[in-house]
Amino acid sequence: MLMPSIFGENLFDGWMDRAFKNAFPADRFGFGDFERGMKTDIKDTEDGYELSMELPGFSKEDISAQLRDGYLTISAAKNEVKDEKDKEGNYIRKERYSGQCSRSFYVGKELKQEDIRAKFDNGELVLRFPKTEERKEVPSEEFISIEG
């Protein structure tokens, strides 16, 4: 049975993020800490896996999920403009916000896009997909020709 890397992380995974996390705090620039908004739970069910991810403040249109080379990548992007004017049309306050975040999970090359079911409701994205068997590659025997 293929055990995707979504169940544990390699010691070196995300080392760069950890190294710079406190050096450049995102809140200082008003973008918020997206890691707080992409909390993920993965449940092993009888017939597959269920991945649920918190994406507060995002709408369904802001989110995309892609499967490529065995990696399931979930991305969310948001652009927002708050524009307030007085009666004469002068700016009282004008703020812009733009940000994006994404996470990837290795789910195995055997998983196909049509195997994944996704639902977004009330700030939570839930993806369900079946367990897959790891295909064993049969070693091919290659011979070197010998000239005589």
Secondary structure by P-SEA (a helix, b strand, c coil): cccccccccccccaaaaaaaccccccccccccccccccbbbbbbcccbbbbbbbbcccccccbbbbbcccbbbbbbbbbbbbbbbcccccccbbbbbbcccccccccccccccccbbbbbcccbbbbbbbbbcbbbbcbbbbbbbbcc
